[in-house]
Amino acid sequence: MTRWLANVNRTHYTVERTHSPTTLRKAFLLPDKKFKAKCITVKLDDIVAYTFSMPVKDLVHLYYVAVRGQDDEDGAVQRPLSRRRIESVRDYILDGNTFFNSFILNWTEKSKAISHKDGTIAFPLISEAAQAIDGQHRLAGLEAAMEVDDSVGERDLIVTMCIGLSTSQAATIFLNINTEQRPVPKSLLFDLFGETASDPNHAINRAKDIAAYLNEDENSPLYRLIKFPGATRGSGKIELSTFVTAFKPSLESDGEFNQRKLKTLEHQQTVIKNYFDVLKTAYTEAEIWTKSSQNPFFKAAGFNGAVDFLLGKLIFKCAEEGDFSKKFMTKALDMDASDALAWDDLKGMDGKTARKRVTEHFERGLLRSAKAGDEFKF
């Protein structure tokens, strides 16, 4: 088992990395100390869960991490701990932040039972008595923060305790949290609270959130085409930095999206998705979209040129008509397979020239779709 053990002989907890055998789990009983709290009991399918508040210093003493593939015991569903993630959580805590979501534990100490009646839960504070099912990095980060600031240990957190979960039950909870539930996009704070959420990095966060959505949505034209840091070699075609740099200015408070009354995350990502849907349709018909060597949008110059056209021309026309649908964009672009611009058409050009060439190519389509002179009204 892997855990960040606490030295209980000191007034605060000393954090050190160790791999401790099961026999050590019973060694750290705090003399005459039991934990008791009011709790809420809920039965979810065949699992009974008890939710209550608990001081950090008691919680970090109680838990341990059972790593799947390493620890031979029921409930071993966790990944190995990441030191960088732990340090990030530590800094987050030391900046004065806390966690409002529950830490989920599985009581596995068979020699000591948990009592629960009349809305109260009670158990002895034994080191490594409960597996961390969710929150292992937050817990390790809290321990690391206590090394720096003793007062962190006095803060209260929300805990949900289960008792004697099987590996199958623990895996069901773990998968529910990590697959069915998605973290809220960071930039959504701006949509919820507007100008009161003062964040100088809002445009960058918003661009990253949109990129993540387009990269993860199976119905997105850019599904798995954006290369995020840490991605396996060969995955993705468009660098995340290219995407963020291209869209960041337009996502500022005075950028194109806000000027066109497109202020929410949903509206912004839908406009971008619809636009690239139109491009993908035409370039798929031209048998270019999946060819990395010929798809101009997989290159920084081509991608930036396409974004320049969207933000400089198309978004204005859509706002003018009050229509940002894929159907309207298709009509406005007047693009078909025969009109697809391949990377071969841009070879030999410097990045700035190639970028401008893509924009001008799309502008010609926009001109073709414009009304004829005899249709004008005066």
Secondary structure, DSSP 8 states (H G I E B T S, - for coil): -EEEE--TTSSS---EEEE--GGGGGS-EEEEEEEEEE-EEEEETTEEEEEEEEEHHHHHHHEEB-BTTT--STT--B----HHHHHHHHHHHHTT----S-EEEEE--TTS--EEETTEEEEEEETT-EEEEE-HHHHHHHHHHHHH-GGGGG-EEEEEEEES--HHHHHHHHHIIIIIS----TTHHHHHHGGGS--TTHHHHHHHHHHHHHHH-TTSTTTTTEE-TT--TT--SEEHHHHHHHHTGGGSTTSHHHHTT--SHHHHHHHHHHHHHHHHHHHHHTT-TT-TTT-GGGSHHHHHHHHHHIIIIIHHHHHHHT---HHHHHHHHT--GGG---GGGGTT--HHHHHHHHHHHHHHHHHHTS--GGG---
